[in-house]
Amino acid sequence: MREKIEYYFVLSLIQISKILTIKATYRLFKYLSILAFHLLKKRKELTISNIQKALKVDNKTSKQLAINSYIHISKVLSYSILIIAEKISKDDILNSLINIEELEKLKNIISNSKNGAILITGHFGNWEMVNHILSISNIQLNAIMREGNNDLIDKNIVIPFRQKFGTKTNYKQNAALFIAKALKRGEFVGLLIDQKVYGKNTIICNFFDIQASTTTMVSELFLKFNSAVVLVFAIYEDEKVKIVVKEFENVIDENLSLEEKIFQITQKINDLLEDEIKKYPTQWFWMHNRWKI
């Protein structure tokens, strides 16, 4: 019953967005996000606490950053709903970019790599827009996604949304063959790497100088396939979007053990992500319990 209620609630938001203007939809989600910030007290406290311990700021500053981070998430959600409602087109996405020439970096990385490339992003900026930008620009992305908690929403909304412009998707639980084939075809494999993980293929690294359980998938793929590794983000600057492309430079000592190499690569990737978040602190998903071990 709960699954159906959630599903029809999302469908109702999509229908409402079809009636409203684009600006009104963004405004509606903004007010809903501020309301959620005040009503969901445990999540609010977690968000403020995460910001305080990661950024070393006072309570007043952390609270303001927390509110702004909720407002930012409302922009990502609005964008997603508007795409599903077909209120935002390919041209709208491209016209929102202030540095579309950065995409040439990605095309050069693929052309210079014999075994494709591993594209890393996080719940930062508009992560949902990243795969759309690449697909529209004729850069084939194969995105690895976490299976959602609601099958109806996943199958009928999330997967069609992410595949809308040509991105291929696969759940991470059975992604090994999917990834290997994509890299051998010389394509991008996209991974979100900034949430807590448990079990195998994880290690403890620092993230904002705090220990965090982190996936080793990127490091293991890099060492196995010798593919390029690149971080890509779509960052909001006012109403426009800036593409950020950072290629991982392999400076790992070949004399290290496999475990040491995996640790150093994983830590370096965490550091690169952290550096970008510090530049735009309200655009990261602070409400996630990232440091739970």
Buried (B, 14 or more C-beta within 10 A) or exposed (E): EEEEEBBEEBBEBBEBBBEBEBEEBBBBBBEBBBEBBEEBEEBBEBBBBBBBBBBEBEEEBBBBBBBBBBBBBBBBBBBBBBBBBEBBEBEEBBEBBEEBEBBEBBEEBBEEBEBBBBBBBBBBBBBBBBBBBBBBBEBBBBBBBEEBEBEBBBEBBBBEBBBBBBBBBBBBEEBEEBBBEBBEEBBBBBBBBBBBBEEEBBBEBEBBEEEBBBBBBBBBBBBEBEBBBBBBBBBBEEEEBBBBBBBBEBEBEEEEEEEEBBBBBBBBBBEBBBEBBEEBBBBBBBBBEBBEE
